[in-house]
Amino acid sequence: MEAIDRERLPRHIAIIMDGNGRWARERGFTRIKGHKAAINAVQSVVKACIELKVEHLTLFAFSTENWKRPPQETGTLMALLRQYLRMEFKTVDQYDVRLHAIGAIDQLGTGIQKDLARVVKATEHHRGMLFNLALNYSGRSDIIHAIQTLYKSGKDLSQLTEGEFNQWLSTAGQPDPDLVIRTSGEYRISNFLLWQIAYSEIWVTKTYWPDFGRADLYRAISDYQNRNRRFGGI
């Protein structure tokens, strides 16, 4: 496993979890089995980030574009998400993790909304890692919603600063991701945290999400720590 400097960890890690379907197809399984296998990877990475004391973790679980998939698949994904929330509640509670859901949550089914609300409410006073679960999320919609809310507030937009605008996004009060990880070898950001990842370091691995584990996370962090972040400077 890669050696990492625990004094120079990224404060915020964001992950685009990709490759469940291809993982399943290459093994002769259904896509649904790939999504089920992905839960183990989520549990492994969340636990590793807790142990490393990463301050913020964001997982891109379901995009607004994912509704284009067959109804059976999206229905299974929602059912698996509800299962995960029930399974992981003890973990997030035990380790003082605070769950925060971002995205158009009000457009999801009533059952999943209730499950999310229950865990979010139960962990709202926790002071450990802040775990953002991006569900029915769109980076463009996040920006548009922030603009609409700002307009309705009556704020003088001519004097708006980037720092102020940050406070109207779904990740308000959080640092921007330092490290963005994408699995399955795809070199695109898929409408994920478009404003927030302006200066993020991006690390892509060919590993499919169901096979992604602690060793992969450590490799990503090690690579991040060996980069020189210039933020547009020299």
C-alpha positions as CSV (number, residue, x, y, z in Angstrom):
1,M,0.0,0.0,0.0
2,E,1.3,3.5,-0.9
3,A,2.8,5.5,1.9
4,I,1.0,8.8,2.6
5,D,1.8,11.8,4.8
6,R,-1.1,12.1,7.2
7,E,-0.1,15.7,7.9
8,R,-0.8,16.7,4.3
9,L,-4.1,14.9,3.5
10,P,-6.6,16.6,1.2
11,R,-9.3,18.2,3.3
12,H,-12.0,17.3,0.8
13,I,-12.0,14.2,-1.4
14,A,-14.8,13.9,-4.1
15,I,-15.3,10.7,-6.0
16,I,-17.1,10.0,-9.3
17,M,-18.0,6.3,-8.8
18,D,-18.1,4.7,-12.3
19,G,-17.9,1.3,-13.9
20,N,-20.4,-0.8,-12.1
21,G,-22.1,-1.9,-15.4
22,R,-18.8,-2.8,-17.2
23,W,-17.5,-4.6,-14.1
24,A,-20.7,-6.8,-14.2
25,R,-20.6,-7.3,-18.0
26,E,-17.0,-8.5,-18.0
27,R,-17.9,-11.1,-15.4
28,G,-21.1,-12.2,-17.1
29,F,-23.3,-10.6,-14.5
30,T,-26.3,-8.3,-14.8
31,R,-25.8,-4.6,-14.4
32,I,-27.8,-4.8,-11.2
33,K,-25.3,-7.2,-9.6
34,G,-22.6,-4.6,-10.5
35,H,-24.5,-1.9,-8.5
36,K,-24.9,-4.3,-5.6
37,A,-21.1,-5.0,-5.6
38,A,-20.5,-1.3,-5.5
39,I,-21.9,-1.0,-2.0
40,N,-18.9,-2.8,-0.6
41,A,-16.6,-0.3,-2.3
42,V,-18.5,2.6,-0.7
43,Q,-18.3,1.0,2.7
44,S,-14.5,0.5,2.3
45,V,-13.8,4.0,1.2
46,V,-16.0,5.7,3.8
47,K,-14.3,3.6,6.5
48,A,-10.8,4.4,5.2
49,C,-11.6,8.2,5.0
50,I,-12.9,8.1,8.6
51,E,-9.7,6.4,9.8
52,L,-7.5,8.9,7.9
53,K,-9.6,11.7,9.5
54,V,-10.4,13.2,6.1
55,E,-12.6,16.2,6.9
56,H,-15.0,16.0,3.9
57,L,-16.0,13.2,1.5
58,T,-18.4,13.6,-1.4
59,L,-19.6,10.6,-3.4
60,F,-21.4,11.0,-6.7
61,A,-24.0,8.3,-6.3
62,F,-26.7,9.3,-8.8
63,S,-26.9,12.1,-11.4
64,T,-29.9,13.7,-13.0
65,E,-28.9,12.1,-16.2
66,N,-29.0,8.6,-14.7
67,W,-32.8,8.7,-15.0
68,K,-32.3,7.9,-18.7
69,R,-31.4,4.3,-17.7
70,P,-34.1,1.6,-17.8
71,P,-36.7,2.0,-15.0
72,Q,-35.8,-1.4,-13.5
73,E,-32.2,-0.3,-13.1
74,T,-33.1,3.1,-11.5
75,G,-35.6,1.4,-9.3
76,T,-33.0,-1.0,-8.1
77,L,-30.5,1.8,-7.5
78,M,-32.9,3.6,-5.3
79,A,-33.7,0.4,-3.4
80,L,-30.0,-0.2,-2.9
81,L,-29.5,3.3,-1.6
82,R,-32.2,2.8,1.0
83,Q,-30.6,-0.5,2.0
84,Y,-27.2,1.3,2.3
85,L,-28.6,4.1,4.5
86,R,-30.1,1.5,6.8
87,M,-26.8,-0.6,6.9
88,E,-24.5,2.4,7.4
89,F,-26.4,4.3,10.0
90,K,-24.5,2.5,12.8
91,T,-21.2,3.3,11.2
92,V,-21.9,7.0,10.7
93,D,-23.3,7.3,14.2
94,Q,-20.4,5.4,15.8
95,Y,-17.7,7.5,14.1
96,D,-19.5,10.8,14.6
97,V,-19.9,11.3,10.8
98,R,-22.4,13.9,9.6
99,L,-24.4,13.0,6.5
100,H,-25.4,15.8,4.1
101,A,-27.4,15.1,0.9
102,I,-26.9,17.3,-2.1
103,G,-29.0,17.4,-5.3
104,A,-32.7,17.5,-6.2
105,I,-33.7,15.3,-3.3
106,D,-37.3,16.5,-3.4
107,Q,-37.7,14.8,-6.8
108,L,-36.8,11.4,-5.4
109,G,-39.4,8.9,-4.0
110,T,-41.1,9.5,-0.7
111,G,-39.4,6.5,0.9
112,I,-35.9,7.5,0.1
113,Q,-36.6,11.1,1.1
114,K,-37.7,9.9,4.5
115,D,-34.7,7.6,4.9
116,L,-32.3,10.4,4.0
117,A,-34.0,12.9,6.3
118,R,-33.9,10.5,9.2
119,V,-30.1,10.0,8.9
120,V,-29.4,13.6,8.1
121,K,-31.4,14.7,11.2
122,A,-29.8,12.0,13.4
123,T,-26.3,13.1,12.5
124,E,-26.7,16.9,12.2
125,H,-24.8,17.5,15.4
126,H,-21.9,15.1,14.7
127,R,-18.5,16.7,14.4
128,G,-16.5,14.1,12.6
129,M,-16.2,13.7,8.8
130,L,-18.8,15.5,6.7
131,F,-20.1,12.9,4.2
132,N,-21.9,14.5,1.2
133,L,-24.0,12.1,-0.8
134,A,-24.8,13.5,-4.2
135,L,-28.2,12.2,-5.3
136,N,-30.1,13.3,-8.4
137,Y,-27.3,15.8,-8.6
138,S,-26.3,18.2,-11.5
139,G,-23.5,20.6,-11.3
140,R,-25.2,23.0,-13.7
141,S,-28.5,22.8,-11.7
142,D,-26.5,23.5,-8.5
143,I,-25.2,26.8,-10.0
144,I,-28.6,27.8,-11.5
145,H,-30.4,27.1,-8.2
146,A,-27.9,29.3,-6.4
147,I,-28.4,32.1,-8.9
148,Q,-32.2,31.8,-8.6
149,T,-32.0,31.8,-4.8
150,L,-29.7,34.8,-4.8
151,Y,-32.1,36.7,-7.1
152,K,-35.1,36.0,-4.9
153,S,-33.2,37.2,-1.9
154,G,-32.9,40.7,-3.4
155,K,-29.2,40.8,-3.0
156,D,-27.3,43.3,-5.1
157,L,-25.7,40.9,-7.6
158,S,-23.5,43.6,-9.1
159,Q,-21.3,43.4,-5.9
160,L,-21.3,39.6,-5.7
161,T,-18.0,37.9,-5.0
162,E,-16.9,34.3,-5.6
163,G,-16.7,33.7,-1.8
164,E,-20.2,34.9,-1.3
165,F,-21.5,32.8,-4.2
166,N,-20.0,29.7,-2.6
167,Q,-22.4,30.2,0.3
168,W,-25.4,29.7,-1.9
169,L,-24.3,26.3,-3.4
170,S,-25.3,22.9,-2.0
171,T,-21.8,22.6,-0.4
172,A,-22.0,26.0,1.4
173,G,-19.6,26.3,4.3
174,Q,-17.3,23.5,3.0
175,P,-13.9,23.8,1.3
176,D,-13.8,23.0,-2.4
177,P,-12.6,19.5,-3.2
178,D,-8.8,19.2,-3.2
179,L,-8.8,15.8,-4.9
180,V,-11.3,14.4,-7.4
181,I,-11.1,10.7,-8.1
182,R,-12.8,9.1,-11.1
183,T,-12.9,5.3,-11.6
184,S,-13.2,3.2,-14.8
185,G,-10.7,5.2,-16.8
186,E,-13.1,7.9,-18.1
187,Y,-11.6,11.3,-18.5
188,R,-14.6,13.5,-17.9
189,I,-16.3,15.2,-15.0
190,S,-19.9,14.3,-15.9
191,N,-21.6,17.5,-14.6
192,F,-20.2,17.0,-11.1
193,L,-19.5,20.0,-8.8
194,L,-18.7,22.2,-11.7
195,W,-18.1,25.4,-9.7
196,Q,-16.4,23.7,-6.8
197,I,-13.7,21.7,-8.6
198,A,-12.2,24.7,-10.5
199,Y,-8.8,24.0,-9.0
200,S,-9.2,20.4,-7.8
201,E,-6.5,17.9,-8.6
202,I,-8.0,15.1,-10.7
203,W,-6.9,11.5,-10.5
204,V,-8.2,8.8,-12.9
205,T,-7.9,5.1,-12.5
206,K,-8.9,2.3,-14.8
207,T,-10.2,0.3,-11.8
208,Y,-14.0,-0.1,-11.9
209,W,-15.8,1.2,-8.8
210,P,-16.7,-2.3,-7.4
211,D,-13.0,-3.2,-7.3
212,F,-11.9,0.2,-5.8
213,G,-10.6,-0.1,-2.3
214,R,-8.3,1.2,0.4
215,A,-5.1,0.6,-1.6
216,D,-6.5,2.6,-4.6
217,L,-7.5,5.4,-2.3
218,Y,-4.0,5.5,-0.8
219,R,-2.5,5.6,-4.4
220,A,-4.7,8.6,-5.3
221,I,-3.7,10.5,-2.1
222,S,0.0,9.7,-2.6
223,D,-0.2,11.0,-6.2
224,Y,-2.0,14.1,-4.9
225,Q,0.7,14.7,-2.3
226,N,3.4,14.6,-5.0
227,R,1.8,17.3,-7.1
228,N,2.5,21.0,-6.9
229,R,-0.8,22.9,-6.6
230,R,-0.3,26.3,-8.2
231,F,-3.9,27.6,-8.5
232,G,-3.0,29.4,-11.7
233,G,0.3,30.7,-10.4
234,I,3.9,29.7,-11.2
